[in-house]
Amino acid sequence: MNKSVGTPGYQVMLAALLSINFGIVFFDRNASNFLMPFIQPDLHLNNTQVGLLAAALSLTWAIAAFGIGLVSDKTGSRKGLLILATLAFSVCSFLTGIAASFAMMLGARLLMGVAEGGIMPISHSMIATEVVPRHRGLAMGVTQNFGSNLLGSFVAPLALVAFAQHFGWRHAFFLAGAPGLLTALLMWRFLKEAPVVGAVAESGVRRSGSLREALAERNVVICAALGVLLVSYLVLCWAFMPLYLTLVRHYEAQTMSWLMGTLGISATLGAFAISSLSDRLGRRPLLIIMPLIAVILPLGAMFYEGSVWGLAAIFFVGWGVNGVFPLFMGTVPSESVSPRHMATALGICMGTGEILGGVLAPSLAGSVADRVGLQAPLWMMFGVTVAGALLALGLRETAPRVLARRAGVEKLQVRA
């Protein structure tokens, strides 16, 4: 076992607490999307402005993902930066709740992206340092997907829409920001500062000694490109699907909230299922297959004419692609680069997806939607997933168990 890893109990506690914290981050991030049917008429926003609000948060999220990851690598500070960022995004949620215009809300979302962007690169680097390699894929999947989807994609639409219907959308943002104060206290009390170097020496993957060599690694480049495509898919769905369901398909707000909540159930289960399968079957096969399955979600939203339960089933299956996000954002890059540059590399993979996919995609989609209709973002979702599956064909496998099996087979063949 790597000497730097924590005890089994600490590994479980670390993944659980970081997962809950990131879940609260996504509860805040998604709040404006689920509340947009209330916000849009109140602030008189057009679809272009809706897209710009989503893009603004993604822009500063991306910058922070790279910048804070770089600071973390240089200073060796993980815990302190994580706590400060958590406190900051709670404050930004409160600021969103008092926004009285598009400009004020835009400013609040820009600040929230700065606060939230560095949280996952730091969290993944702590997991890679403290968790044994054979469980790394599962731990990273739980950290990034379990809390974020249980709280941010399932609880958030149900709780926030219901709360907004009774108390108004502004008070819903105050509700979204409060839990971050508690998780900041818990992390201060229970987390220890993780060592920076030596986290992944046992993974069996070729290592590089400089940032330039790390960026020359093929897997890092492909993972960054996958981020552009699949983050586009996520952000487009979050930003425009609630509006499409209410304005085009004419579902009631509560029905829309349950359909969007189905995505959270799917991704919460995927946090275990997809990540665990990647430890056993490999990262590459799942990164090819899951984007192809994801095409049924936008197609179902546009063309399925059956019951709401049938559409919910389509949403559940299609959103399974969310399970591979920890793979290309965290697991594969962390198994492919030098430990000294881990948080920086993770920040690049996450930041590239956010700044190109999360910023450009909703901005473009909002503009096109104002011209041709809200079906345009859904067709964009279809296209980026097909492109993502094709791109993943170029990945080199990094899963330790798969590499070990391959090495064992090769030894047997040599002996034969």
N, C-alpha and C positions, 0 to 999 in steps of 0.2 A: 504493500500500500504506500502511496505517496505520503511522506512524512508531514506534508503541509495540510493534509485534509483534517477536518474536524471529526469528533466522535460521531457514531451513528445517530445518537440523539440530537446532537447539535446540527447535523446535516438536515434532519427532518424539520427541526424548528426553524432553521435558516430558510429553507425553501418555503415553508408555510407562511412565515412572517413577511418575506419578500413578495410572495404571491398575493397576500392580502393587501399589502401596501400598493402594489401595482394595480390591483383591482379597484382600489379607491381612486387611483390616478385615472383609470379608464372610466370610472363612474363620472368623474368631473369632465373628462374629455368628451364623452358622448352625450353629456347632458344637453348641450345646445342642439345636437341633432334630433334627439327625441322630443325636445320642447319646441322645435322649429315651427310646427303647425300653430303654436300659440304665439311665438315670437314674431313670425313673419307678418301677420296682419297688424300686430300691435306697433311694430317699428316701421311698417310699410316697406319691407324689403322685397327686392326682386330676386330672381333665381341667380343672377350674376353675383349679387351681394351674399346670398347664401353660400355659393361656392367660394367666395373670397374669405368668408369667415372660417370655413374649414381649411382653406389653403394657408391662411395666416398662422393658425396654430401649428400646422405641419411645418411651415417654414422655420419658425423659431425653435420648434421641437428638434428639427434636423440639425440646426446650428448648435444647439445645446448638446445634442447627442454626441457630436464629434468633439466640441470644445470641452465639455465636462469630462468626457472619457480621457482626453489628452491630459487635462489637469490632474485627473485621478492617477494616471500612470506616472506622471512626473513627481507628484507630491506623495504618492503612496496612501493618500487619504481616500478611503471608500465610505466608511461609516459616517463621518462628519458631513461630507457632501450630500450623502443620501438623506440625512435628517434635515439639512437646510433646504434641500429641494422639496421635500415633502411639506414642510411648513409653508414654503412659498406658494405652492400650487393651491393650498387651501385658501390662502389670502386672495389669490386671483379668482377663485370661484365666487367668493363674496363680492369682488369687484364686478364680475359679470352680472350678478343679480341686481346691481344698482345702475347698470347701463341704460341711458335714456335715448340713445341714438345709435345708428349704425357705426359711427366713428368711435364712440365710447366702447361699444361691444368689441369692435375690431382691436382696439388697444388692449382691452382686457384679455382677449384670446391670444394676442401676440405675447403678452407677459406670461400667460399660462404655459405656452409652449416652451418658453425659456426655462420655467421652473420644472416642467415635467420631462423634458427631452433627455436629460442625463440619467434618469432613474434606472432605465432598463440596462444600458451598457454597464453601469456600476453593479447592478444586481447580478447580471450574467457573469461578470468577472469574479464576483464573490462566490457564486455557485461553482464556477470552474476551478477555483482555488480550493474550496472546502469539501467538495463532493467527489467521491471515488469515480474513476472513469467509467466503470461499467454501468453506473446509474446516472451519468451526466445528462444524457438525452432526456430521460424522464424528469430529472430535477429541473432542468431548464424549461421543459415543456410546462410543468406545474407552475414554476415561477412566473413565466410570461403569460400563460393561457388560462390557468384555473381561476385565479382570483379576478383577472381582468374580464373574463367572460361571464363568470358567475355573478359578479357585482356590476361590471360595466356594460354587459350586453343582455343579461337576463333581469336582474333586479332593477337596474337603472330605468329601462323603459316602463316597467310596471309601476314602480314607486314614484318616479318623477312625473309621469303623465297623470296618475291619480292625484298626486299632491298638487300639481298645477291646476287641475280641474277644481279643486276645493279651495286652494289658497293663493293661486296665481303662479306664473312661471318664475317670477323673481324670487319668491320664497323657496322655490325648488332648488335654485342655485345655492342658497344658504344651507339647505339640507345637504347638498352634494359636497360642500367644502368642509363640513365639521369633522367627519371621521379621520381626515388626514392628521389632525392635531393629536389624536389618540395613537395612531400608528407611529408617529414621530417619537412619542414618549416611549412606546414599547421597543422601538429599535435602539433608542439611547440606552435603555435598561438591559436588553438581552443580547444585542449583537456585539461581537468583538471585531476589532480591526483585522481584516484579512491580509495575509502577505501578498505581495505583488508578483513575485517571481516563483517559478517552479510549479505552476498549477497544473500543467497538462503534460508533464514529461513522459507519462506512461502511455500516451495514446497511440504510439507507434507511427505517428505521422511525421514526415520530414519537417524540420524546423528551420527557421531563418533567423539571422542574427541582427537584422536591421529593419527599420520601418519600410525602407525601399524594397527590400526583398519580400517583406510581408505583403506589400501591395502588388508585387509581381506574381504572387501566388494565384493560380487560376481560379481556385475555389472562392477566394475573396472577391474577385472581380465578378464572377457569376452570381454569387450571393447578393452583391450590391445591385446587380441588374435585376435579379429576381425581386429584390425589395422594391424597386421602381414599379414593376408591373403589378405585384400582388398588394402592395400598399395602396396603389391606385384603386384596385378592386375593393378593398376594405373601406377606404375613405369615400368613394363614390356611393357605396351602399349605405353607409352611415348618413351621409349628407343628403342624399336624394331619395332613397327608398321610402322613408316616412312620408315625404311629400307625394311620391308617385302613388303610394297605397291610398292616401286620403283624397288627393285631388283627381287622379286619373281612374283608379279602381273604385273610388268612392266608399272605402271602408271607413267606419267610425274610428275616432281616435283611440278608443280602448281596444278595438280589434287590431288596429295597427300596432299598438304597444305589445300585444300578445304575439303577433307575428314576428316583430323584431326581437322579442324576448326568446323566441324559438332559436334564434341565432346564438344566444347566450348559452342555452342548454347544450346545443350541438358542440360549441367550442369548449365548454367546460368539460364535457366527456372526452373530447379530442385531446385535451391537455394530458390526459392519462393514456388514452388508446394510441394516438398517433405517435407520441413521443416514446412510449414504451415499445411499440412496434419498430421504431427506427433504431433502437438499441439492438434489436434482434435481427431484423431484416435488412437494415442499412438505411442511411439517410437518402441516398439517391433515388431508389425506386419510389418512395413516397412523395418526393418532390416532383416526380414526373406524373404520377397517377392522380394525386389529389387536385391539382389545378384543372385537369380534364373533367373531373366530377363536378367542379364548381360551376361549370357553364349552365347547369340546370337551374340555378337560382334566378339569374336575370331572365332566362327564357320562361321559367314558370311564372314569374311575376307579370310578364307581359302577355302570355298566351294561355295560361291554365284557366279554365272556366269552371272547374269543379268546386267542391266545398272548401271552406276556409281550412278545415282540418287537412285536406289534401295539399293545399298550398303550404301549410305549416310543415308538412312532411318534406316537401320539396326544399323549403328553406333549411330545414334541419340537415338534410343530406348534403346540399350544396355548400353550406357553410363549413363543412368538415375541412375545407382547405385551410381554415384558420389554424388547424393543428400543426401545419408545417411551418408556421411563422417562426417559432423558436429555433427550428433547424437552420434556416438560412440567415436568420438574424443573430443567432448565438452559438448553436452547437457546432455547425460546420466551420465557421470562421475560427472559433476558439480551438478547434482541433487541427487547424491548418496554419497557424502563425506562431511566432515567438511569444512565449509567456510575458516577456517584458512589454510587449505592445498589445496585449490582449484587449484592454478596455478601449484603446484607440481604434483597433481593427473592428471591434464590435460597434463602436460609434460610427465608423465609416459605413458599415453595412446597414445600420439602422438609419443613419442620417441621409444617405444617398436615396434610400427609398422614400423617406419623408419629404425631402426637398424637391425631388423630381416627380415622384408619384403622388405624394400627399399635397403638394403645392400646385403643380401644373395641372394634374388631372381634374380636381374639382373646379379650378378656375376656368379651364377650357369647357368642361361639361356644363357649368352654369351658363356660360355665354351661349353655347350651342342650344341648351335647353330653352333659353329665352327666344330662340329663333325657330326651332323645329319641334319643341315639345320635350317633356320629361322622360320620354323613352330613350333619348340620346345617351344619358349616363349609363343606362342599363346595357345598351349595345357596346359601350366602351368596356363595361365589366366583362362581357363575353369575350371581347378581343384580347384583353390583357391576360386572361387565364390561359387561353390557347397558346399565346406567345410564351408564357412562363413555362408551360410543360415542355415546349420545344427547347427552350434555353437550358432547362435542367438536365437535358441529355448530356451536356458537356461536363457535368460535375464529376469529380474524383471522390470515391467513397472514403469516409473517414471514421465510420463507427468502429470502435475498438474490438468488439466481439466479432464483427464480420471480417475485419482484417486478420484477427487471430485465426479464425476458421480457414481463411484463404491461405495463411502461412502454413497451417497444419496440413492442408491438402497438398500444397506444393512440396512439403517435406516428404509426404507419403509417395508422391509421384517420383521424386528424386530417388528415394530408396528402392522403389519398384524398378 
